[in-house]
């Protein structure tokens, strides 16, 4: 799953998003690219709404890419 997450610009942003999304059931790995503003989520049976909610909890808005 890939999401565009505007507003991420620093290491703290990356850690916040990674930590929140990593807690979603089924997520095995999270890749955050600050340059492209993309968050890639790897795993099985991942609930997309839960990922968006986790990104929101970290303080950002996500749009599926």
The 8 nearest C-alpha neighbors of each residue, nearest first, counted from 0:
[[1, 40, 39, 41, 2, 63, 47, 64],
 [0, 2, 39, 64, 38, 63, 40, 37],
 [3, 1, 63, 64, 38, 62, 37, 61],
 [2, 4, 37, 62, 61, 36, 64, 63],
 [5, 3, 61, 36, 60, 37, 2, 59],
 [6, 4, 7, 36, 3, 60, 59, 61],
 [5, 7, 8, 4, 59, 36, 60, 12],
 [8, 6, 12, 5, 33, 9, 36, 4],
 [7, 9, 33, 6, 12, 10, 34, 13],
 [10, 8, 12, 11, 7, 13, 33, 14],
 [9, 11, 13, 12, 14, 8, 33, 15],
 [10, 12, 14, 13, 9, 15, 8, 16],
 [13, 11, 15, 9, 7, 10, 14, 16],
 [12, 14, 10, 11, 16, 15, 17, 31],
 [13, 15, 17, 11, 12, 16, 18, 10],
 [16, 14, 12, 18, 13, 17, 57, 11],
 [17, 15, 19, 13, 18, 14, 57, 54],
 [16, 18, 14, 20, 15, 19, 21, 29],
 [17, 19, 21, 15, 16, 20, 14, 22],
 [20, 18, 53, 16, 21, 22, 17, 15],
 [21, 19, 22, 17, 53, 23, 18, 50],
 [22, 20, 18, 19, 23, 17, 26, 29],
 [21, 23, 20, 19, 24, 18, 26, 53],
 [24, 22, 20, 21, 26, 25, 50, 49],
 [25, 23, 26, 22, 45, 46, 44, 21],
 [24, 26, 45, 43, 42, 44, 27, 23],
 [27, 25, 42, 24, 28, 23, 41, 21],
 [26, 28, 42, 41, 25, 29, 21, 40],
 [29, 27, 41, 26, 40, 30, 42, 21],
 [28, 30, 40, 39, 17, 41, 31, 21],
 [29, 31, 39, 38, 40, 32, 28, 17],
 [32, 30, 38, 37, 13, 33, 39, 29],
 [33, 31, 37, 34, 36, 35, 38, 30],
 [32, 34, 36, 35, 8, 7, 31, 37],
 [35, 33, 32, 36, 8, 37, 7, 31],
 [34, 36, 37, 33, 32, 3, 38, 31],
 [37, 35, 33, 4, 32, 34, 3, 5],
 [38, 36, 3, 32, 35, 2, 31, 4],
 [37, 39, 31, 2, 30, 1, 32, 3],
 [40, 38, 1, 30, 0, 29, 37, 2],
 [39, 41, 29, 0, 28, 1, 38, 30],
 [42, 40, 28, 27, 26, 29, 39, 0],
 [41, 43, 26, 27, 25, 45, 40, 28],
 [44, 42, 25, 45, 26, 41, 27, 24],
 [43, 45, 25, 46, 42, 24, 26, 47],
 [44, 46, 25, 43, 47, 26, 42, 24],
 [45, 47, 49, 48, 44, 50, 24, 23],
 [48, 46, 50, 49, 45, 51, 0, 52],
 [47, 49, 51, 50, 46, 52, 53, 45],
 [48, 50, 52, 46, 47, 51, 53, 23],
 [49, 51, 53, 47, 52, 48, 20, 54],
 [50, 52, 48, 54, 53, 49, 61, 55],
 [53, 51, 55, 49, 50, 54, 56, 48],
 [54, 52, 56, 50, 19, 55, 20, 51],
 [55, 53, 57, 51, 56, 52, 59, 16],
 [54, 56, 52, 59, 58, 57, 53, 60],
 [57, 55, 53, 58, 54, 52, 19, 59],
 [56, 58, 54, 55, 16, 15, 59, 53],
 [59, 57, 55, 56, 54, 60, 16, 15],
 [60, 58, 55, 54, 57, 61, 4, 6],
 [59, 61, 55, 4, 5, 54, 62, 58],
 [62, 60, 4, 3, 2, 51, 59, 63],
 [63, 61, 3, 2, 64, 4, 60, 51],
 [62, 64, 2, 1, 3, 61, 0, 51],
 [63, 2, 1, 3, 62, 0, 37, 61]]
